[in-house]
Amino acid sequence: MQRAYLASTRVLSALMLLVGVVMIVSALARGGGALALGVVLGAMLAGIGAARLWLARGRDGGEA
Protein backbone atom coordinates (compact mmCIF):
# COMPACT_ATOMS: atom_id res chain seq x y z
CA MET A 1 0.00 0.00 0.00
CA GLN A 2 2.84 2.39 0.82
CA ARG A 3 4.48 1.77 -2.56
CA ALA A 4 1.25 2.61 -4.36
CA TYR A 5 0.96 5.84 -2.36
CA LEU A 6 4.53 6.87 -3.18
CA ALA A 7 4.11 5.98 -6.85
CA SER A 8 0.88 7.94 -7.13
CA THR A 9 2.47 10.91 -5.36
CA ARG A 10 5.31 10.93 -7.87
CA VAL A 11 3.01 10.55 -10.86
CA LEU A 12 0.65 13.32 -9.75
CA SER A 13 3.58 15.60 -8.91
CA ALA A 14 5.09 15.06 -12.34
CA LEU A 15 1.68 15.75 -13.89
CA MET A 16 1.40 19.01 -11.92
CA LEU A 17 4.86 20.01 -13.14
CA LEU A 18 3.95 19.20 -16.73
CA VAL A 19 0.64 21.07 -16.60
CA GLY A 20 2.41 24.10 -15.14
CA VAL A 21 4.98 24.15 -17.92
CA VAL A 22 2.25 23.76 -20.55
CA MET A 23 0.35 26.68 -19.00
CA ILE A 24 3.44 28.87 -19.19
CA VAL A 25 4.16 27.94 -22.81
CA SER A 26 0.52 28.43 -23.79
CA ALA A 27 0.29 31.84 -22.12
CA LEU A 28 3.51 33.04 -23.75
CA ALA A 29 2.48 31.67 -27.16
CA ARG A 30 -0.79 33.62 -26.97
CA GLY A 31 1.08 36.86 -26.40
CA GLY A 32 1.05 37.06 -22.62
CA GLY A 33 3.83 38.83 -20.81
CA ALA A 34 5.92 37.68 -17.87
CA LEU A 35 3.18 38.67 -15.40
CA ALA A 36 0.27 37.16 -17.34
CA LEU A 37 -2.10 35.09 -15.22
CA GLY A 38 -1.25 31.87 -17.09
CA VAL A 39 2.47 32.42 -16.58
CA VAL A 40 2.13 33.18 -12.88
CA LEU A 41 -0.24 30.30 -12.14
CA GLY A 42 1.78 27.96 -14.34
CA ALA A 43 4.99 28.86 -12.52
CA MET A 44 3.33 28.27 -9.17
CA LEU A 45 1.90 24.92 -10.29
CA ALA A 46 5.22 23.84 -11.78
CA GLY A 47 7.03 24.90 -8.60
CA ILE A 48 4.65 22.95 -6.39
CA GLY A 49 4.97 19.87 -8.59
CA ALA A 50 8.77 20.11 -8.60
CA ALA A 51 8.87 20.59 -4.83
CA ARG A 52 6.65 17.56 -4.26
CA LEU A 53 8.89 15.47 -6.52
CA TRP A 54 11.98 16.69 -4.68
CA LEU A 55 10.47 15.92 -1.28
CA ALA A 56 9.29 12.48 -2.40
CA ARG A 57 12.69 11.47 -3.77
CA GLY A 58 14.06 10.50 -0.35
CA ARG A 59 11.27 8.06 0.45
CA ASP A 60 11.84 4.51 -0.63
CA GLY A 61 8.70 2.94 0.79
CA GLY A 62 10.64 0.76 3.25
CA GLU A 63 9.18 2.35 6.37
CA ALA A 64 6.15 0.83 8.01
C-alpha positions as CSV (number, residue, x, y, z in Angstrom):
1,M,0.0,0.0,0.0
2,Q,2.8,2.4,0.8
3,R,4.5,1.8,-2.6
4,A,1.2,2.6,-4.4
5,Y,1.0,5.8,-2.4
6,L,4.5,6.9,-3.2
7,A,4.1,6.0,-6.9
8,S,0.9,7.9,-7.1
9,T,2.5,10.9,-5.4
10,R,5.3,10.9,-7.9
11,V,3.0,10.5,-10.9
12,L,0.6,13.3,-9.8
13,S,3.6,15.6,-8.9
14,A,5.1,15.1,-12.3
15,L,1.7,15.8,-13.9
16,M,1.4,19.0,-11.9
17,L,4.9,20.0,-13.1
18,L,4.0,19.2,-16.7
19,V,0.6,21.1,-16.6
20,G,2.4,24.1,-15.1
21,V,5.0,24.1,-17.9
22,V,2.3,23.8,-20.5
23,M,0.3,26.7,-19.0
24,I,3.4,28.9,-19.2
25,V,4.2,27.9,-22.8
26,S,0.5,28.4,-23.8
27,A,0.3,31.8,-22.1
28,L,3.5,33.0,-23.7
29,A,2.5,31.7,-27.2
30,R,-0.8,33.6,-27.0
31,G,1.1,36.9,-26.4
32,G,1.1,37.1,-22.6
33,G,3.8,38.8,-20.8
34,A,5.9,37.7,-17.9
35,L,3.2,38.7,-15.4
36,A,0.3,37.2,-17.3
37,L,-2.1,35.1,-15.2
38,G,-1.2,31.9,-17.1
39,V,2.5,32.4,-16.6
40,V,2.1,33.2,-12.9
41,L,-0.2,30.3,-12.1
42,G,1.8,28.0,-14.3
43,A,5.0,28.9,-12.5
44,M,3.3,28.3,-9.2
45,L,1.9,24.9,-10.3
46,A,5.2,23.8,-11.8
47,G,7.0,24.9,-8.6
48,I,4.6,23.0,-6.4
49,G,5.0,19.9,-8.6
50,A,8.8,20.1,-8.6
51,A,8.9,20.6,-4.8
52,R,6.7,17.6,-4.3
53,L,8.9,15.5,-6.5
54,W,12.0,16.7,-4.7
55,L,10.5,15.9,-1.3
56,A,9.3,12.5,-2.4
57,R,12.7,11.5,-3.8
58,G,14.1,10.5,-0.3
59,R,11.3,8.1,0.4
60,D,11.8,4.5,-0.6
61,G,8.7,2.9,0.8
62,G,10.6,0.8,3.3
63,E,9.2,2.3,6.4
64,A,6.2,0.8,8.0
